[in-house]
């Protein structure tokens, strides 16, 4: 199977600094991942979506991103939809782009860059949500 990441986009971005009187003791984030498939029969594209919520000591950040993939040598079948590829492999390919975006966004905002940890997408796929304390 040959696959290619076609493109990706940020669908929603919400960033807010906390009031100076409100400081959190620790940082945390929550990551949700999902898939979508074309309505057209015999299509060869599918997508991976992420919703990332970061609760930093100084700010809150919510990012929703969509990544579009293309199968180069076959069509998306029901078997493919049920396989681990759209739930594990494709998110693992896409996540470093989101991770770099968050790091660059926070750095360019004048803050210390947020560097998200690696994610176990096998574990994420089994529960569709990941939460971690970033202290």
The first five atom37 places (N, CA, C, CB, O) and aatype in JSON, in Angstrom:
{
  "aatype": [20, 20, 20, 20, 20, 20, 20, 20, 20, 20, 20, 20, 20, 20, 20, 20, 20, 20, 20, 20, 20, 20, 20, 20, 20, 20, 20, 20, 20, 20, 20, 20, 20, 20, 20, 20, 20, 20, 20, 20, 20, 20, 20, 20, 20, 20, 20, 20, 20, 20, 20, 20, 20, 20, 20, 20, 20, 20, 20, 20, 20, 20, 20, 20, 20, 20, 20, 20, 20, 20, 20, 20, 20, 20, 20, 20, 20, 20, 20, 20, 20, 20, 20, 20, 20, 20, 20, 20, 20, 20, 20, 20, 20, 20, 20, 20, 20, 20, 20, 20, 20, 20, 20, 20, 20, 20, 20, 20, 20, 20, 20, 20, 20, 20, 20, 20, 20, 20, 20, 20, 20, 20, 20, 20, 20, 20, 20, 20, 20, 20, 20, 20, 20, 20, 20],
  "atom_mask": [
    [1, 1, 1, 1, 1],
    [1, 1, 1, 1, 1],
    [1, 1, 1, 1, 1],
    [1, 1, 1, 1, 1],
    [1, 1, 1, 1, 1],
    [1, 1, 1, 1, 1],
    [1, 1, 1, 1, 1],
    [1, 1, 1, 1, 1],
    [1, 1, 1, 1, 1],
    [1, 1, 1, 1, 1],
    [1, 1, 1, 1, 1],
    [1, 1, 1, 1, 1],
    [1, 1, 1, 1, 1],
    [1, 1, 1, 1, 1],
    [1, 1, 1, 1, 1],
    [1, 1, 1, 1, 1],
    [1, 1, 1, 1, 1],
    [1, 1, 1, 1, 1],
    [1, 1, 1, 1, 1],
    [1, 1, 1, 1, 1],
    [1, 1, 1, 1, 1],
    [1, 1, 1, 1, 1],
    [1, 1, 1, 1, 1],
    [1, 1, 1, 1, 1],
    [1, 1, 1, 1, 1],
    [1, 1, 1, 1, 1],
    [1, 1, 1, 1, 1],
    [1, 1, 1, 1, 1],
    [1, 1, 1, 1, 1],
    [1, 1, 1, 1, 1],
    [1, 1, 1, 1, 1],
    [1, 1, 1, 1, 1],
    [1, 1, 1, 1, 1],
    [1, 1, 1, 1, 1],
    [1, 1, 1, 1, 1],
    [1, 1, 1, 1, 1],
    [1, 1, 1, 1, 1],
    [1, 1, 1, 1, 1],
    [1, 1, 1, 1, 1],
    [1, 1, 1, 1, 1],
    [1, 1, 1, 1, 1],
    [1, 1, 1, 1, 1],
    [1, 1, 1, 1, 1],
    [1, 1, 1, 1, 1],
    [1, 1, 1, 1, 1],
    [1, 1, 1, 1, 1],
    [1, 1, 1, 1, 1],
    [1, 1, 1, 1, 1],
    [1, 1, 1, 1, 1],
    [1, 1, 1, 1, 1],
    [1, 1, 1, 1, 1],
    [1, 1, 1, 1, 1],
    [1, 1, 1, 1, 1],
    [1, 1, 1, 1, 1],
    [1, 1, 1, 1, 1],
    [1, 1, 1, 1, 1],
    [1, 1, 1, 1, 1],
    [1, 1, 1, 1, 1],
    [1, 1, 1, 1, 1],
    [1, 1, 1, 1, 1],
    [1, 1, 1, 1, 1],
    [1, 1, 1, 1, 1],
    [1, 1, 1, 1, 1],
    [1, 1, 1, 1, 1],
    [1, 1, 1, 1, 1],
    [1, 1, 1, 1, 1],
    [1, 1, 1, 1, 1],
    [1, 1, 1, 1, 1],
    [1, 1, 1, 1, 1],
    [1, 1, 1, 1, 1],
    [1, 1, 1, 1, 1],
    [1, 1, 1, 1, 1],
    [1, 1, 1, 1, 1],
    [1, 1, 1, 1, 1],
    [1, 1, 1, 1, 1],
    [1, 1, 1, 1, 1],
    [1, 1, 1, 1, 1],
    [1, 1, 1, 1, 1],
    [1, 1, 1, 1, 1],
    [1, 1, 1, 1, 1],
    [1, 1, 1, 1, 1],
    [1, 1, 1, 1, 1],
    [1, 1, 1, 1, 1],
    [1, 1, 1, 1, 1],
    [1, 1, 1, 1, 1],
    [1, 1, 1, 1, 1],
    [1, 1, 1, 1, 1],
    [1, 1, 1, 1, 1],
    [1, 1, 1, 1, 1],
    [1, 1, 1, 1, 1],
    [1, 1, 1, 1, 1],
    [1, 1, 1, 1, 1],
    [1, 1, 1, 1, 1],
    [1, 1, 1, 1, 1],
    [1, 1, 1, 1, 1],
    [1, 1, 1, 1, 1],
    [1, 1, 1, 1, 1],
    [1, 1, 1, 1, 1],
    [1, 1, 1, 1, 1],
    [1, 1, 1, 1, 1],
    [1, 1, 1, 1, 1],
    [1, 1, 1, 1, 1],
    [1, 1, 1, 1, 1],
    [1, 1, 1, 1, 1],
    [1, 1, 1, 1, 1],
    [1, 1, 1, 1, 1],
    [1, 1, 1, 1, 1],
    [1, 1, 1, 1, 1],
    [1, 1, 1, 1, 1],
    [1, 1, 1, 1, 1],
    [1, 1, 1, 1, 1],
    [1, 1, 1, 1, 1],
    [1, 1, 1, 1, 1],
    [1, 1, 1, 1, 1],
    [1, 1, 1, 1, 1],
    [1, 1, 1, 1, 1],
    [1, 1, 1, 1, 1],
    [1, 1, 1, 1, 1],
    [1, 1, 1, 1, 1],
    [1, 1, 1, 1, 1],
    [1, 1, 1, 1, 1],
    [1, 1, 1, 1, 1],
    [1, 1, 1, 1, 1],
    [1, 1, 1, 1, 1],
    [1, 1, 1, 1, 1],
    [1, 1, 1, 1, 1],
    [1, 1, 1, 1, 1],
    [1, 1, 1, 1, 1],
    [1, 1, 1, 1, 1],
    [1, 1, 1, 1, 1],
    [1, 1, 1, 1, 1],
    [1, 1, 1, 1, 1],
    [1, 1, 1, 1, 1],
    [1, 1, 1, 1, 1],
    [1, 1, 1, 1, 1]
  ],
  "atom_positions": [
    [[0.85, -1.17, 0.0], [0.0, 0.0, 0.0], [0.89, 1.24, 0.0], [-0.96, 0.0, 1.22], [1.8, 1.37, 0.82]],
    [[0.62, 2.14, -0.92], [1.35, 3.4, -0.98], [0.4, 4.51, -0.54], [1.92, 3.68, -2.41], [-0.74, 4.59, -1.0]],
    [[0.88, 5.34, 0.35], [0.05, 6.41, 0.91], [0.83, 7.71, 0.9], [-0.42, 6.07, 2.35], [2.06, 7.71, 1.02]],
    [[0.12, 8.8, 0.76], [0.77, 10.11, 0.74], [-0.07, 11.11, 1.53], [0.99, 10.6, -0.71], [-1.3, 11.15, 1.39]],
    [[0.6, 11.91, 2.34], [-0.06, 13.04, 3.0], [-0.19, 14.14, 1.96], [0.73, 13.54, 4.28], [0.81, 14.68, 1.49]],
    [[-1.43, 14.46, 1.59], [-1.66, 15.47, 0.54], [-1.49, 16.88, 1.09], [-3.06, 15.31, -0.07], [-0.75, 17.69, 0.52]],
    [[-2.18, 17.17, 2.18], [-2.11, 18.5, 2.77], [-2.74, 18.46, 4.15], [-2.82, 19.55, 1.87], [-3.28, 17.44, 4.59]],
    [[-2.65, 19.59, 4.83], [-3.27, 19.69, 6.14], [-3.61, 21.14, 6.4], [-2.34, 19.12, 7.26], [-3.06, 22.05, 5.78]],
    [[-4.54, 21.34, 7.33], [-4.96, 22.7, 7.65], [-5.44, 22.79, 9.1], [-6.06, 23.16, 6.7], [-5.93, 21.83, 9.68]],
    [[-5.27, 23.99, 9.65], [-5.8, 24.28, 10.97], [-7.23, 24.76, 10.77], [-4.92, 25.34, 11.73], [-7.45, 25.77, 10.1]],
    [[-8.2, 24.06, 11.34], [-9.61, 24.41, 11.2], [-10.06, 25.39, 12.27], [-10.47, 23.16, 11.26], [-10.95, 26.2, 12.04]],
    [[-9.44, 25.31, 13.45], [-9.82, 26.18, 14.55], [-8.6, 26.38, 15.44], [-11.01, 25.58, 15.36], [-7.85, 25.45, 15.71]],
    [[-8.42, 27.63, 15.88], [-7.32, 27.96, 16.78], [-7.84, 28.96, 17.79], [-6.09, 28.52, 15.99], [-8.31, 30.03, 17.43]],
    [[-7.75, 28.59, 19.07], [-8.21, 29.47, 20.14], [-7.1, 29.57, 21.17], [-9.55, 28.95, 20.78], [-6.73, 28.58, 21.79]],
    [[-6.58, 30.77, 21.34], [-5.46, 31.01, 22.24], [-5.84, 32.13, 23.19], [-4.17, 31.35, 21.45], [-6.3, 33.19, 22.77]],
    [[-5.63, 31.9, 24.48], [-5.92, 32.96, 25.45], [-4.93, 32.88, 26.61], [-7.37, 32.86, 25.97], [-4.71, 31.82, 27.2]],
    [[-4.36, 34.03, 26.91], [-3.49, 34.13, 28.08], [-4.34, 34.15, 29.33], [-2.59, 35.39, 28.0], [-5.44, 34.71, 29.33]],
    [[-3.84, 33.56, 30.38], [-4.56, 33.59, 31.65], [-4.36, 34.95, 32.31], [-4.07, 32.46, 32.58], [-3.36, 35.62, 32.09]],
    [[-5.31, 35.33, 33.1], [-5.2, 36.56, 33.88], [-3.95, 36.46, 34.76], [-6.47, 36.8, 34.74], [-3.62, 35.38, 35.25]],
    [[-3.28, 37.56, 34.96], [-2.04, 37.56, 35.75], [-2.25, 37.02, 37.17], [-1.48, 38.97, 35.83], [-1.3, 36.5, 37.77]],
    [[-3.46, 37.12, 37.7], [-3.74, 36.63, 39.05], [-4.0, 35.13, 39.09], [-4.93, 37.37, 39.62], [-4.05, 34.53, 40.16]],
    [[-4.18, 34.52, 37.91], [-4.48, 33.09, 37.84], [-3.27, 32.38, 37.26], [-5.76, 32.82, 36.98], [-2.89, 32.59, 36.11]],
    [[-2.68, 31.56, 38.07], [-1.56, 30.74, 37.6], [-1.81, 29.29, 37.98], [-0.22, 31.24, 38.21], [-2.15, 29.0, 39.12]],
    [[-1.65, 28.4, 37.03], [-1.81, 26.97, 37.3], [-0.53, 26.42, 37.9], [-2.19, 26.21, 36.01], [0.56, 26.95, 37.68]],
    [[-0.68, 25.37, 38.64], [0.46, 24.71, 39.24], [1.18, 23.81, 38.24], [0.02, 23.89, 40.45], [2.39, 23.6, 38.34]],
    [[0.43, 23.27, 37.26], [1.03, 22.35, 36.3], [0.42, 22.56, 34.91], [0.85, 20.89, 36.76], [-0.61, 23.22, 34.76]],
    [[1.07, 21.98, 33.94], [0.6, 22.02, 32.56], [-0.02, 20.67, 32.22], [1.76, 22.37, 31.58], [0.37, 19.64, 32.77]],
    [[-0.99, 20.68, 31.3], [-1.57, 19.43, 30.86], [-2.09, 19.6, 29.44], [-2.71, 18.98, 31.81], [-2.26, 20.72, 28.95]],
    [[-2.33, 18.47, 28.78], [-2.97, 18.54, 27.47], [-3.85, 17.33, 27.27], [-1.92, 18.64, 26.35], [-3.68, 16.29, 27.91]],
    [[-4.8, 17.5, 26.35], [-5.74, 16.45, 25.99], [-5.74, 16.37, 24.47], [-7.18, 16.73, 26.56], [-5.83, 17.4, 23.8]],
    [[-5.66, 15.18, 23.93], [-5.63, 14.99, 22.49], [-6.71, 14.0, 22.09], [-4.25, 14.5, 22.02], [-6.8, 12.91, 22.64]],
    [[-7.52, 14.39, 21.12], [-8.52, 13.5, 20.54], [-8.19, 13.35, 19.06], [-9.98, 14.04, 20.75], [-7.72, 14.29, 18.42]],
    [[-8.45, 12.18, 18.54], [-8.17, 11.9, 17.13], [-9.35, 11.18, 16.52], [-6.88, 11.07, 16.98], [-10.03, 10.41, 17.18]],
    [[-9.58, 11.44, 15.25], [-10.66, 10.77, 14.54], [-10.34, 10.65, 13.07], [-11.98, 11.52, 14.74], [-9.35, 11.2, 12.6]],
    [[-11.19, 9.94, 12.35], [-11.02, 9.75, 10.91], [-12.28, 10.15, 10.18], [-10.67, 8.3, 10.59], [-13.37, 10.16, 10.75]],
    [[-12.11, 10.49, 8.94], [-13.26, 10.69, 8.07], [-12.91, 10.12, 6.7], [-13.66, 12.2, 7.98], [-11.75, 10.08, 6.3]],
    [[-13.93, 9.71, 6.0], [-13.78, 9.08, 4.69], [-14.74, 9.75, 3.73], [-14.02, 7.55, 4.76], [-15.8, 10.22, 4.13]],
    [[-14.36, 9.79, 2.48], [-15.17, 10.42, 1.44], [-16.5, 9.67, 1.29], [-14.41, 10.44, 0.1], [-16.58, 8.46, 1.48]],
    [[-17.52, 10.43, 0.96], [-18.84, 9.83, 0.71], [-18.88, 9.15, -0.66], [-19.94, 10.92, 0.79], [-19.72, 8.28, -0.9]],
    [[-17.97, 9.54, -1.55], [-17.98, 8.99, -2.9], [-17.45, 7.56, -2.9], [-17.14, 9.87, -3.83], [-16.46, 7.24, -2.24]],
    [[-18.13, 6.72, -3.64], [-17.72, 5.32, -3.74], [-16.42, 5.23, -4.54], [-18.83, 4.45, -4.4], [-16.21, 6.0, -5.47]],
    [[-15.57, 4.31, -4.16], [-14.3, 4.06, -4.84], [-13.35, 5.25, -4.78], [-14.55, 3.71, -6.28], [-12.55, 5.45, -5.69]],
    [[-13.42, 6.03, -3.73], [-12.5, 7.14, -3.58], [-11.22, 6.64, -2.93], [-13.14, 8.29, -2.75], [-11.22, 5.6, -2.28]],
    [[-10.14, 7.38, -3.1], [-8.87, 6.96, -2.54], [-8.32, 7.96, -1.52], [-7.86, 6.76, -3.65], [-7.13, 7.96, -1.24]],
    [[-9.19, 8.8, -0.97], [-8.74, 9.77, 0.02], [-9.46, 9.54, 1.35], [-8.99, 11.22, -0.49], [-10.59, 9.05, 1.41]],
    [[-8.77, 9.92, 2.42], [-9.35, 9.88, 3.75], [-8.64, 10.92, 4.58], [-9.25, 8.46, 4.4], [-7.62, 11.48, 4.17]],
    [[-9.17, 11.19, 5.76], [-8.58, 12.22, 6.6], [-8.44, 11.79, 8.04], [-9.38, 13.46, 6.52], [-9.12, 10.89, 8.53]],
    [[-7.54, 12.49, 8.71], [-7.33, 12.32, 10.14], [-7.52, 13.69, 10.77], [-5.9, 11.73, 10.46], [-6.97, 14.69, 10.29]],
    [[-8.29, 13.74, 11.84], [-8.5, 15.01, 12.53], [-7.97, 14.91, 13.95], [-10.0, 15.4, 12.53], [-8.0, 13.84, 14.58]],
    [[-7.49, 16.03, 14.45], [-7.02, 16.14, 15.82], [-7.7, 17.31, 16.49], [-5.48, 16.29, 15.87], [-7.92, 18.36, 15.88]],
    [[-8.02, 17.14, 17.75], [-8.42, 18.25, 18.61], [-7.48, 18.21, 19.8], [-9.95, 18.15, 19.05], [-7.46, 17.24, 20.57]],
    [[-6.72, 19.26, 19.95], [-5.7, 19.34, 20.99], [-6.05, 20.49, 21.92], [-4.29, 19.53, 20.38], [-6.26, 21.62, 21.48]],
    [[-6.1, 20.2, 23.22], [-6.34, 21.22, 24.24], [-5.13, 21.26, 25.16], [-7.66, 20.94, 25.04], [-4.78, 20.25, 25.77]],
    [[-4.51, 22.42, 25.25], [-3.35, 22.59, 26.12], [-3.72, 23.58, 27.22], [-2.09, 23.08, 25.32], [-4.2, 24.67, 26.94]],
    [[-3.49, 23.18, 28.45], [-3.7, 24.06, 29.6], [-2.33, 24.28, 30.24], [-4.72, 23.44, 30.64], [-1.86, 23.48, 31.05]],
    [[-1.72, 25.38, 29.86], [-0.39, 25.74, 30.33], [-0.53, 26.58, 31.6], [0.4, 26.51, 29.24], [-1.62, 27.03, 31.94]],
    [[0.57, 26.78, 32.28], [0.56, 27.63, 33.48], [0.2, 29.07, 33.13], [1.93, 27.59, 34.17], [-0.29, 29.8, 33.99]],
    [[0.43, 29.47, 31.89], [0.2, 30.86, 31.49], [-0.93, 31.05, 30.47], [1.45, 31.42, 30.94], [-1.4, 32.17, 30.3]],
    [[-1.36, 29.98, 29.8], [-2.34, 30.15, 28.72], [-3.14, 28.88, 28.48], [-1.63, 30.57, 27.43], [-2.81, 27.81, 28.98]],
    [[-4.2, 29.04, 27.69], [-4.99, 27.93, 27.17], [-4.89, 27.97, 25.65], [-6.48, 27.99, 27.64], [-4.93, 29.04, 25.05]],
    [[-4.77, 26.82, 25.04], [-4.68, 26.73, 23.58], [-5.51, 25.54, 23.12], [-3.21, 26.59, 23.12], [-5.36, 24.42, 23.61]],
    [[-6.38, 25.79, 22.15], [-7.17, 24.73, 21.53], [-6.88, 24.79, 20.03], [-8.72, 24.89, 21.83], [-7.01, 25.84, 19.4]],
    [[-6.48, 23.65, 19.48], [-6.17, 23.56, 18.06], [-6.94, 22.39, 17.47], [-4.63, 23.4, 17.82], [-6.9, 21.28, 18.0]],
    [[-7.64, 22.66, 16.38], [-8.29, 21.6, 15.62], [-7.65, 21.58, 14.24], [-9.85, 21.82, 15.53], [-7.64, 22.59, 13.53]],
    [[-7.13, 20.42, 13.86], [-6.42, 20.29, 12.59], [-6.94, 19.07, 11.83], [-4.91, 20.18, 12.82], [-7.36, 18.08, 12.43]],
    [[-6.88, 19.17, 10.49], [-7.31, 18.09, 9.62], [-6.18, 17.78, 8.64], [-8.63, 18.46, 8.86], [-5.59, 18.69, 8.05]],
    [[-5.88, 16.5, 8.49], [-4.84, 16.03, 7.58], [-5.49, 15.15, 6.52], [-3.72, 15.25, 8.35], [-6.24, 14.24, 6.84]],
    [[-5.19, 15.44, 5.25], [-5.78, 14.7, 4.13], [-4.74, 13.76, 3.54], [-6.32, 15.68, 3.05], [-3.65, 14.18, 3.17]],
    [[-5.1, 12.49, 3.46], [-4.23, 11.46, 2.9], [-4.81, 10.91, 1.61], [-4.01, 10.32, 3.91], [-6.02, 10.98, 1.38]],
    [[-3.93, 10.36, 0.78], [-4.35, 9.74, -0.47], [-3.67, 8.38, -0.59], [-4.0, 10.65, -1.69], [-2.46, 8.25, -0.4]],
    [[-4.47, 7.38, -0.91], [-3.93, 6.06, -1.24], [-3.56, 6.1, -2.72], [-4.96, 4.89, -0.93], [-4.39, 6.42, -3.56]],
    [[-2.32, 5.78, -3.04], [-1.83, 5.93, -4.4], [-2.07, 4.71, -5.28], [-0.37, 6.24, -4.38], [-2.1, 4.82, -6.5]],
    [[-2.23, 3.54, -4.67], [-2.33, 2.33, -5.47], [-3.59, 1.5, -5.2], [-1.14, 1.49, -5.23], [-3.69, 0.37, -5.67]],
    [[-4.53, 2.05, -4.46], [-5.78, 1.34, -4.21], [-6.84, 2.31, -3.72], [-5.57, 0.21, -3.17], [-6.56, 3.48, -3.47]],
    [[-8.05, 1.82, -3.59], [-9.17, 2.62, -3.11], [-9.41, 2.35, -1.63], [-10.45, 2.33, -3.93], [-8.99, 1.31, -1.11]],
    [[-10.07, 3.28, -0.97], [-10.45, 3.07, 0.42], [-11.61, 2.08, 0.45], [-10.85, 4.43, 1.11], [-12.68, 2.34, -0.09]],
    [[-11.38, 0.95, 1.1], [-12.39, -0.09, 1.21], [-12.87, -0.17, 2.66], [-11.83, -1.47, 0.74], [-12.3, 0.46, 3.55]],
    [[-13.9, -0.93, 2.88], [-14.37, -1.16, 4.25], [-13.29, -1.85, 5.07], [-15.66, -2.0, 4.25], [-13.14, -1.56, 6.26]],
    [[-12.56, -2.75, 4.45], [-11.47, -3.43, 5.14], [-10.41, -2.42, 5.58], [-10.85, -4.51, 4.23], [-9.89, -2.5, 6.7]],
    [[-10.09, -1.47, 4.7], [-9.11, -0.44, 5.04], [-9.62, 0.42, 6.2], [-8.79, 0.44, 3.81], [-8.87, 0.74, 7.12]],
    [[-10.89, 0.8, 6.15], [-11.47, 1.64, 7.2], [-11.39, 0.98, 8.57], [-12.93, 1.96, 6.86], [-11.22, 1.67, 9.58]],
    [[-11.51, -0.33, 8.61], [-11.48, -1.06, 9.87], [-10.06, -1.44, 10.3], [-12.33, -2.31, 9.76], [-9.86, -1.92, 11.42]],
    [[-9.11, -1.24, 9.43], [-7.73, -1.61, 9.74], [-7.11, -0.61, 10.71], [-6.89, -1.71, 8.46], [-7.71, 0.42, 11.03]],
    [[-5.92, -0.91, 11.14], [-5.23, -0.01, 12.07], [-4.62, 1.19, 11.35], [-4.14, -0.76, 12.81], [-4.25, 2.17, 12.0]],
    [[-4.52, 1.13, 10.05], [-3.82, 2.22, 9.36], [-4.46, 3.59, 9.58], [-3.77, 1.92, 7.89], [-3.75, 4.52, 9.96]],
    [[-5.76, 3.76, 9.36], [-6.33, 5.11, 9.57], [-6.39, 5.53, 11.04], [-7.73, 5.17, 8.98], [-6.47, 6.72, 11.34]],
    [[-6.35, 4.55, 11.95], [-6.47, 4.88, 13.38], [-5.12, 4.99, 14.07], [-7.31, 3.84, 14.07], [-5.01, 5.66, 15.1]],
    [[-4.09, 4.34, 13.54], [-2.78, 4.3, 14.21], [-1.69, 4.89, 13.32], [-2.43, 2.87, 14.6], [-1.02, 5.85, 13.71]],
    [[-1.5, 4.32, 12.14], [-0.39, 4.73, 11.3], [-0.53, 6.15, 10.77], [-0.25, 3.78, 10.15], [0.4, 6.94, 10.87]],
    [[-1.69, 6.49, 10.21], [-1.88, 7.83, 9.65], [-1.76, 8.92, 10.72], [-3.24, 7.92, 8.96], [-1.1, 9.92, 10.47]],
    [[-2.38, 8.77, 11.9], [-2.16, 9.78, 12.94], [-0.7, 9.91, 13.35], [-3.0, 9.46, 14.15], [-0.23, 11.0, 13.65]],
    [[0.02, 8.79, 13.36], [1.44, 8.83, 13.72], [2.24, 9.6, 12.66], [2.0, 7.41, 13.88], [3.24, 10.23, 12.99]],
    [[1.82, 9.54, 11.41], [2.47, 10.32, 10.35], [2.12, 11.8, 10.5], [2.04, 9.81, 8.96], [2.99, 12.65, 10.31]],
    [[0.88, 12.1, 10.83], [0.42, 13.49, 10.87], [0.83, 14.24, 12.13], [-1.08, 13.52, 10.76], [1.09, 15.44, 12.08]],
    [[0.9, 13.56, 13.25], [1.12, 14.24, 14.53], [2.38, 15.1, 14.59], [1.18, 13.23, 15.61], [2.33, 16.17, 15.19]],
    [[3.51, 14.69, 14.02], [4.68, 15.57, 14.08], [4.46, 16.96, 13.47], [5.84, 14.91, 13.39], [5.08, 17.93, 13.9]],
    [[3.59, 17.06, 12.47], [3.27, 18.36, 11.89], [2.52, 19.23, 12.9], [2.44, 18.19, 10.61], [2.8, 20.42, 13.04]],
    [[1.56, 18.63, 13.59], [0.81, 19.36, 14.61], [1.74, 19.74, 15.77], [-0.37, 18.52, 15.13], [1.66, 20.84, 16.3]],
    [[2.58, 18.83, 16.14], [3.54, 19.06, 17.22], [4.45, 20.24, 16.89], [4.39, 17.79, 17.49], [4.69, 21.1, 17.74]],
    [[4.97, 20.3, 15.65], [5.82, 21.4, 15.22], [5.04, 22.71, 15.17], [6.44, 21.1, 13.84], [5.56, 23.77, 15.52]],
    [[3.78, 22.65, 14.72], [2.95, 23.85, 14.67], [2.79, 24.46, 16.06], [1.57, 23.53, 14.07], [2.95, 25.67, 16.23]],
    [[2.48, 23.63, 17.04], [2.27, 24.11, 18.4], [3.56, 24.71, 18.95], [1.78, 22.97, 19.32], [3.54, 25.78, 19.57]],
    [[4.66, 24.05, 18.73], [5.95, 24.55, 19.21], [6.28, 25.9, 18.58], [7.06, 23.54, 18.9], [6.68, 26.83, 19.28]],
    [[6.11, 26.01, 17.28], [6.39, 27.28, 16.59], [5.4, 28.37, 16.98], [6.35, 27.07, 15.09], [5.79, 29.53, 17.16]],
    [[4.13, 28.01, 17.1], [3.12, 29.01, 17.48], [3.42, 29.61, 18.85], [1.72, 28.38, 17.48], [3.38, 30.83, 19.02]],
    [[3.71, 28.76, 19.81], [3.98, 29.28, 21.16], [5.27, 30.09, 21.17], [4.06, 28.13, 22.18], [5.34, 31.13, 21.84]],
    [[6.28, 29.65, 20.46], [7.54, 30.4, 20.39], [7.32, 31.77, 19.73], [8.6, 29.6, 19.6], [7.8, 32.78, 20.24]],
    [[6.59, 31.81, 18.63], [6.34, 33.06, 17.92], [5.38, 33.98, 18.69], [5.77, 32.77, 16.54], [5.28, 35.16, 18.39]],
    [[4.7, 33.43, 19.68], [3.81, 34.24, 20.53], [4.57, 34.88, 21.68], [2.67, 33.39, 21.07], [3.99, 35.57, 22.52]],
    [[5.88, 34.65, 21.73], [6.69, 35.24, 22.78], [6.74, 34.42, 24.05], [6.19, 36.59, 23.1], [7.17, 34.91, 25.1]],
    [[6.3, 33.2, 23.98], [6.28, 32.31, 25.13], [7.36, 31.25, 24.97], [4.89, 31.65, 25.3], [7.95, 31.1, 23.91]],
    [[7.59, 30.52, 26.04], [8.48, 29.37, 25.94], [7.79, 28.34, 25.07], [8.84, 28.79, 27.36], [6.6, 28.06, 25.27]],
    [[8.5, 27.75, 24.1], [7.82, 26.82, 23.19], [7.31, 25.58, 23.93], [8.76, 26.4, 22.07], [7.98, 25.03, 24.8]],
    [[6.12, 25.17, 23.55], [5.54, 23.93, 24.08], [6.0, 22.8, 23.17], [3.96, 24.0, 24.17], [5.76, 22.83, 21.96]],
    [[6.66, 21.83, 23.74], [7.11, 20.67, 22.98], [6.31, 19.47, 23.48], [8.66, 20.44, 23.14], [6.55, 18.95, 24.57]],
    [[5.38, 19.05, 22.67], [4.52, 17.93, 23.04], [5.31, 16.63, 23.01], [3.3, 17.85, 22.1], [6.2, 16.47, 22.18]],
    [[4.98, 15.71, 23.89], [5.69, 14.42, 23.9], [5.22, 13.54, 22.74], [5.47, 13.69, 25.23], [4.23, 13.83, 22.08]],
    [[5.94, 12.48, 22.52], [5.51, 11.47, 21.55], [4.24, 10.82, 22.07], [6.63, 10.41, 21.31], [4.0, 10.76, 23.28]],
    [[3.44, 10.33, 21.16], [2.15, 9.73, 21.52], [2.14, 8.27, 21.08], [0.97, 10.5, 20.88], [2.62, 7.94, 20.0]],
    [[1.6, 7.41, 21.92], [1.37, 6.02, 21.58], [0.0, 5.95, 20.9], [1.43, 5.09, 22.87], [-1.03, 5.93, 21.57]],
    [[-0.01, 5.9, 19.58], [-1.28, 5.94, 18.86], [-2.04, 4.62, 18.92], [-1.03, 6.31, 17.41], [-3.24, 4.6, 18.65]],
    [[-1.39, 3.55, 19.27], [-2.11, 2.29, 19.51], [-3.0, 2.48, 20.73], [-1.1, 1.09, 19.72], [-4.18, 2.11, 20.72]],
    [[-2.43, 3.06, 21.78], [-3.19, 3.33, 23.0], [-4.28, 4.38, 22.73], [-2.25, 3.81, 24.14], [-5.41, 4.23, 23.2]],
    [[-3.95, 5.43, 22.0], [-4.92, 6.48, 21.69], [-6.1, 5.91, 20.9], [-4.26, 7.62, 20.9], [-7.25, 6.26, 21.17]],
    [[-5.83, 5.05, 19.94], [-6.9, 4.47, 19.12], [-7.85, 3.63, 19.95], [-6.31, 3.63, 17.99], [-9.04, 3.54, 19.65]],
    [[-7.32, 3.0, 21.0], [-8.17, 2.13, 21.81], [-9.12, 2.93, 22.7], [-7.32, 1.21, 22.66], [-10.15, 2.42, 23.12]],
    [[-8.78, 4.18, 22.99], [-9.69, 4.97, 23.83], [-10.05, 6.32, 23.22], [-9.07, 5.19, 25.19], [-10.87, 7.04, 23.78]],
    [[-9.44, 6.68, 22.06], [-9.75, 7.87, 21.28], [-9.51, 9.18, 22.01], [-11.17, 7.82, 20.86], [-9.97, 10.23, 21.55]],
    [[-8.79, 9.15, 23.11], [-8.45, 10.37, 23.84], [-7.2, 10.11, 24.66], [-9.62, 10.84, 24.74], [-6.99, 9.01, 25.17]],
    [[-6.37, 11.13, 24.77], [-5.12, 10.99, 25.51], [-4.96, 12.21, 26.39], [-3.9, 10.83, 24.56], [-5.08, 13.34, 25.92]],
    [[-4.7, 11.99, 27.65], [-4.48, 13.1, 28.57], [-3.15, 12.88, 29.27], [-5.64, 13.21, 29.61], [-2.8, 11.76, 29.63]],
    [[-2.41, 13.97, 29.44], [-1.14, 13.86, 30.12], [-0.84, 15.13, 30.88], [-0.02, 13.56, 29.13], [-1.16, 16.23, 30.44]],
    [[-0.22, 14.95, 32.02], [0.27, 16.07, 32.82], [1.66, 16.4, 32.31], [0.27, 15.73, 34.36], [2.51, 15.51, 32.24]],
    [[1.9, 17.64, 31.97], [3.16, 18.06, 31.37], [4.1, 18.71, 32.38], [2.9, 19.01, 30.23], [4.95, 19.5, 31.99]],
    [[3.98, 18.41, 33.65], [4.85, 19.05, 34.63], [6.23, 18.47, 34.6], [4.27, 18.93, 36.01], [7.09, 18.9, 35.37]]
  ]
}
